[in-house]
Amino acid sequence: MSRSILEPKRVRKISSTFAFIEHRLIRDGFFESLNHHELILYLFLILVGDRYGVSWYAYDKICAILRINLDEYIDARNSLIDKDLIAFNGYTFQVLSLPEKPVFDDLPLLRTKKDMKRHDPATVRKLIVESLGGNPNER
């Protein structure tokens, strides 16, 4: 496969400031170790950080920009800290250099009907079949 520029008149140019994302994020499995909210928060912090990965956005501004609620923000932030991807002192964020290997979450226990509707394959199948007018008990 040859690599060629598809739109020569639209080649990206690095302007005065830019963010970079280590290719290890994909290559070493970090990307797949993050859930949706962790991923958008992490990428946001990369984009807004200075050359040292430091940023000062307030939680309410982050939630508004990312369109996530406070609980989703707190869960994502705390998980990124636990996965050793960011540091946070209550006011300032720092995106850290990637650790040696990614941390994958253990599968959560499914406790509520909402948990089952989101994460239990059998419940999800049942809901899909029923929404299509089928009988989930037929094989």
C-alpha positions as CSV (number, residue, x, y, z in Angstrom):
1,M,0.0,0.0,0.0
2,S,1.5,3.3,-0.9
3,R,1.1,6.3,1.3
4,S,0.0,9.4,-0.5
5,I,-1.5,12.7,0.5
6,L,-5.2,12.7,-0.5
7,E,-5.8,16.4,-0.3
8,P,-2.5,18.2,-1.1
9,K,-4.2,21.7,-0.6
10,R,-5.3,20.7,2.9
11,V,-2.2,19.3,4.5
12,R,-2.1,20.1,8.2
13,K,0.4,22.6,9.5
14,I,1.7,22.9,13.0
15,S,1.0,26.5,14.2
16,S,2.4,28.3,17.2
17,T,1.0,25.8,19.7
18,F,0.0,22.2,19.4
19,A,-0.7,19.1,21.4
20,F,0.8,15.7,20.8
21,I,-0.5,12.3,21.7
22,E,2.0,9.5,22.1
23,H,1.5,6.7,19.6
24,R,1.9,4.3,22.6
25,L,-1.6,5.3,23.6
26,I,-2.8,3.0,20.8
27,R,0.1,0.7,20.3
28,D,0.5,-0.4,23.9
29,G,-3.2,-0.7,24.7
30,F,-3.8,2.4,26.8
31,F,-6.6,3.6,24.5
32,E,-8.6,0.4,24.9
33,S,-8.0,0.5,28.7
34,L,-10.1,3.7,28.9
35,N,-13.9,3.9,28.9
36,H,-15.7,6.7,27.0
37,H,-15.6,9.3,29.7
38,E,-12.0,8.6,30.7
39,L,-11.0,8.9,27.1
40,I,-12.6,12.2,26.4
41,L,-11.4,13.7,29.6
42,Y,-7.8,12.4,29.0
43,L,-7.8,13.8,25.4
44,F,-9.2,17.1,26.6
45,L,-6.5,17.4,29.2
46,I,-3.8,16.7,26.5
47,L,-5.3,19.3,24.2
48,V,-5.5,22.1,26.8
49,G,-2.3,21.3,28.6
50,D,0.9,23.4,28.3
51,R,4.2,21.9,27.2
52,Y,4.5,20.1,30.5
53,G,0.9,18.7,30.3
54,V,-0.3,21.2,33.0
55,S,-3.8,22.8,32.8
56,W,-6.1,24.7,35.1
57,Y,-9.7,24.2,33.8
58,A,-12.4,24.1,36.5
59,Y,-14.6,21.0,36.8
60,D,-17.8,22.9,35.8
61,K,-16.1,24.2,32.6
62,I,-14.8,20.7,31.8
63,C,-18.2,19.2,32.3
64,A,-19.9,21.8,30.1
65,I,-17.3,21.4,27.2
66,L,-17.4,17.6,27.4
67,R,-21.1,17.4,28.0
68,I,-20.7,15.1,31.0
69,N,-22.3,15.3,34.4
70,L,-20.4,15.8,37.6
71,D,-20.5,12.1,38.6
72,E,-19.2,11.1,35.2
73,Y,-16.4,13.7,35.5
74,I,-15.4,12.6,39.0
75,D,-15.4,8.9,38.0
76,A,-13.3,9.6,34.9
77,R,-10.9,11.9,36.8
78,N,-10.4,9.4,39.6
79,S,-9.9,6.5,37.3
80,L,-7.3,8.4,35.3
81,I,-5.5,9.1,38.5
82,D,-5.7,5.4,39.5
83,K,-4.4,4.4,36.1
84,D,-1.4,6.7,36.7
85,L,-2.2,8.8,33.6
86,I,-2.8,12.2,35.3
87,A,-2.0,14.0,38.5
88,F,-4.4,16.4,40.2
89,N,-4.0,18.6,43.3
90,G,-7.6,19.9,43.5
91,Y,-7.0,22.8,41.1
92,T,-4.3,21.8,38.7
93,F,-4.1,18.8,36.3
94,Q,-0.9,17.3,34.9
95,V,-1.0,14.7,32.1
96,L,1.8,12.4,33.0
97,S,4.2,10.5,30.8
98,L,2.7,7.1,30.0
99,P,3.5,4.3,32.5
100,E,5.1,1.1,31.4
101,K,1.8,-0.7,30.8
102,P,-1.9,0.2,30.9
103,V,-4.2,-0.6,33.8
104,F,-7.4,-2.4,32.9
105,D,-10.5,-2.1,35.2
106,D,-11.9,-5.2,36.7
107,L,-15.4,-5.9,35.4
108,P,-17.8,-4.2,37.8
109,L,-20.5,-6.1,39.6
110,L,-23.9,-5.6,38.1
111,R,-26.2,-4.6,40.9
112,T,-29.1,-2.6,39.4
113,K,-31.5,-3.0,36.5
114,K,-29.7,-0.1,34.9
115,D,-26.4,-1.9,35.2
116,M,-28.0,-5.0,33.7
117,K,-29.5,-3.0,30.8
118,R,-26.1,-1.6,30.0
119,H,-23.6,-4.4,30.7
120,D,-25.3,-7.8,30.8
121,P,-25.2,-9.5,27.4
122,A,-28.4,-11.5,28.0
123,T,-30.4,-8.5,29.1
124,V,-29.2,-6.4,26.2
125,R,-30.1,-9.2,23.8
126,K,-33.6,-9.5,25.4
127,L,-34.2,-5.8,25.1
128,I,-33.1,-5.7,21.4
129,V,-35.2,-8.7,20.5
130,E,-38.3,-7.3,22.3
131,S,-37.8,-3.8,20.6
132,L,-37.9,-5.6,17.3
133,G,-41.1,-7.3,18.2
134,G,-39.6,-10.7,18.7
135,N,-39.8,-13.3,21.5
136,P,-36.5,-13.4,23.4
137,N,-37.3,-16.9,24.5
138,E,-37.3,-18.3,21.0
139,R,-34.0,-19.6,19.7
